[in-house]
Amino acid sequence: MTAPVSDSVCAHRITGVTALEILDSRSRPTLQVTVTLADGITATAGVPSGASTGSGEAVERRDGDMSRYRGLGVRGAVEAVQGEIADRLGGQDWRGLGEIDAALIELDGTPNKARLGANATVGVSMAYARALARAAGRELWD
Protein backbone atom coordinates (compact mmCIF):
# COMPACT_ATOMS: atom_id res chain seq x y z
CA MET A 1 0.00 0.00 0.00
CA THR A 2 1.33 3.45 -0.89
CA ALA A 3 1.16 6.47 1.40
CA PRO A 4 -1.58 9.03 0.77
CA VAL A 5 -0.56 11.98 -1.38
CA SER A 6 -1.02 14.34 1.57
CA ASP A 7 1.59 12.40 3.56
CA SER A 8 4.28 12.91 0.94
CA VAL A 9 7.73 13.61 2.37
CA CYS A 10 8.55 15.98 -0.49
CA ALA A 11 8.07 19.68 0.08
CA HIS A 12 6.28 21.66 -2.60
CA ARG A 13 6.59 25.40 -3.05
CA ILE A 14 3.52 27.27 -4.27
CA THR A 15 4.37 29.94 -6.83
CA GLY A 16 0.87 30.96 -7.82
CA VAL A 17 -2.68 30.97 -6.50
CA THR A 18 -5.44 32.46 -8.66
CA ALA A 19 -9.22 32.39 -8.67
CA LEU A 20 -12.10 33.19 -10.99
CA GLU A 21 -15.79 33.68 -10.42
CA ILE A 22 -17.55 30.97 -12.46
CA LEU A 23 -21.09 29.62 -12.62
CA ASP A 24 -21.97 26.17 -11.30
CA SER A 25 -24.45 23.76 -12.85
CA ARG A 26 -27.33 25.76 -11.37
CA SER A 27 -25.98 29.04 -12.80
CA ARG A 28 -24.99 30.12 -9.31
CA PRO A 29 -21.65 31.91 -8.84
CA THR A 30 -18.82 29.90 -7.32
CA LEU A 31 -15.03 29.85 -7.44
CA GLN A 32 -12.52 28.18 -9.68
CA VAL A 33 -9.10 28.10 -7.99
CA THR A 34 -5.78 27.30 -9.64
CA VAL A 35 -2.60 26.47 -7.74
CA THR A 36 0.82 26.42 -9.42
CA LEU A 37 3.82 24.67 -7.88
CA ALA A 38 7.45 25.69 -8.38
CA ASP A 39 8.05 22.72 -10.68
CA GLY A 40 5.38 24.04 -13.07
CA ILE A 41 2.60 21.68 -12.06
CA THR A 42 -0.76 23.42 -12.16
CA ALA A 43 -4.08 22.14 -10.85
CA THR A 44 -7.54 23.65 -10.86
CA ALA A 45 -10.64 22.98 -8.78
CA GLY A 46 -14.20 24.22 -9.07
CA VAL A 47 -15.67 24.79 -5.62
CA PRO A 48 -19.00 23.11 -4.93
CA SER A 49 -21.57 25.72 -4.04
CA GLY A 50 -23.41 24.34 -1.06
CA ALA A 51 -27.13 24.63 -0.59
CA SER A 52 -27.20 23.51 3.06
CA THR A 53 -27.41 26.11 5.76
CA GLY A 54 -27.06 24.13 8.96
CA SER A 55 -25.90 25.87 12.11
CA GLY A 56 -22.53 24.09 12.00
CA GLU A 57 -21.85 24.78 8.33
CA ALA A 58 -18.83 26.71 7.15
CA VAL A 59 -19.84 30.02 5.58
CA GLU A 60 -19.37 30.84 1.92
CA ARG A 61 -18.21 34.35 1.23
CA ARG A 62 -20.80 36.12 -0.93
CA ASP A 63 -20.66 39.75 -2.07
CA GLY A 64 -24.20 40.80 -1.20
CA ASP A 65 -24.31 43.15 -4.22
CA MET A 66 -27.95 42.78 -5.28
CA SER A 67 -27.15 44.12 -8.78
CA ARG A 68 -25.08 40.97 -9.47
CA TYR A 69 -26.45 37.45 -9.19
CA ARG A 70 -29.00 38.52 -6.55
CA GLY A 71 -26.18 39.18 -4.11
CA LEU A 72 -24.54 35.77 -4.58
CA GLY A 73 -21.40 36.93 -6.41
CA VAL A 74 -18.04 35.81 -5.09
CA ARG A 75 -15.67 38.59 -6.13
CA GLY A 76 -14.66 39.13 -2.49
CA ALA A 77 -13.71 35.45 -2.22
CA VAL A 78 -11.70 35.78 -5.45
CA GLU A 79 -9.87 38.74 -3.91
CA ALA A 80 -9.22 36.77 -0.71
CA VAL A 81 -7.67 33.90 -2.71
CA GLN A 82 -5.53 36.13 -4.92
CA GLY A 83 -4.54 38.47 -2.10
CA GLU A 84 -4.29 37.35 1.49
CA ILE A 85 -4.27 33.59 0.83
CA ALA A 86 -1.78 33.77 -2.05
CA ASP A 87 0.47 36.01 0.04
CA ARG A 88 0.40 33.55 2.96
CA LEU A 89 0.99 30.38 0.94
CA GLY A 90 3.34 31.62 -1.79
CA GLY A 91 7.08 31.23 -1.63
CA GLN A 92 7.14 28.68 1.17
CA ASP A 93 7.78 24.94 1.12
CA TRP A 94 4.72 22.95 2.21
CA ARG A 95 4.94 19.30 3.21
CA GLY A 96 1.37 18.32 2.55
CA LEU A 97 -2.29 19.10 2.51
CA GLY A 98 -2.53 19.11 6.30
CA GLU A 99 -0.05 21.97 6.55
CA ILE A 100 -1.91 24.01 3.94
CA ASP A 101 -5.26 23.40 5.61
CA ALA A 102 -3.89 24.35 9.03
CA ALA A 103 -2.43 27.57 7.59
CA LEU A 104 -5.77 28.43 5.95
CA ILE A 105 -7.69 27.79 9.18
CA GLU A 106 -5.26 29.95 11.15
CA LEU A 107 -5.33 32.72 8.52
CA ASP A 108 -9.13 32.83 8.53
CA GLY A 109 -9.30 32.86 12.33
CA THR A 110 -13.04 32.17 12.63
CA PRO A 111 -14.73 28.91 13.64
CA ASN A 112 -16.92 28.86 10.50
CA LYS A 113 -14.54 30.26 7.84
CA ALA A 114 -16.62 33.45 7.63
CA ARG A 115 -13.75 35.94 7.20
CA LEU A 116 -12.04 34.56 4.10
CA GLY A 117 -14.94 32.33 3.11
CA ALA A 118 -15.21 28.58 3.11
CA ASN A 119 -15.46 28.75 -0.68
CA ALA A 120 -12.03 30.43 -0.82
CA THR A 121 -10.29 28.11 1.64
CA VAL A 122 -11.87 24.91 0.31
CA GLY A 123 -11.04 25.90 -3.26
CA VAL A 124 -7.37 26.42 -2.45
CA SER A 125 -7.24 23.14 -0.52
CA MET A 126 -8.88 21.21 -3.37
CA ALA A 127 -6.57 22.68 -6.02
CA TYR A 128 -3.49 22.02 -3.89
CA ALA A 129 -4.60 18.40 -3.31
CA ARG A 130 -4.88 17.95 -7.08
CA ALA A 131 -1.45 19.51 -7.59
CA LEU A 132 0.06 17.13 -5.01
CA ALA A 133 -1.48 14.16 -6.80
CA ARG A 134 -0.06 15.32 -10.13
CA ALA A 135 3.36 15.90 -8.57
CA ALA A 136 3.29 12.32 -7.26
CA GLY A 137 2.17 10.97 -10.64
CA ARG A 138 -1.03 9.63 -9.09
CA GLU A 139 -4.75 10.09 -9.37
CA LEU A 140 -6.40 12.27 -6.74
CA TRP A 141 -8.48 9.37 -5.43
CA ASP A 142 -5.41 7.13 -5.06
Secondary structure, 3 states (H helix, E strand, C coil): CCCCHHHCCCCEEEEEEEEEEEECCCCCEEEEEEEEECCCCEEEEECCCCCCCCCCCCCCCCCCCCCCHHHCCCHHHHHHHHHHHHHHHECCEECCHHHHHHHHHHHHCCCCCCCCCHHHHHHHHHHHHHHHHHHCCCCCCC
